[in-house]
Amino acid sequence: MNQKLTKIELDSALSYLPPVLTPEEAADVLRIKLSTLYRHVSEGRYSGAVKRGKPLRFWRDRLVKEFML
């Protein structure tokens, strides 16, 4: 059975995270390896990654919507 989470369930589950995530935090949320996350970004699977200078950051809500909903 494949059920999607409601907005309330997502909000409560992710409320402990900041709105902008580091790559390590994003990989933890998605439960994937960091190298897999970087590969997804380089392949264009996730367009919501933000790069300002050298560091790569992820918007928490966009990350969840794109990968989990």
Buried (B, 14 or more C-beta within 10 A) or exposed (E): EEEEEEEEEBEEEBEEBEEEBBBEBBBBBBEBEEEEBBEBBEEEEBEBBEEEEEEBBBBBBBBBEBBEE
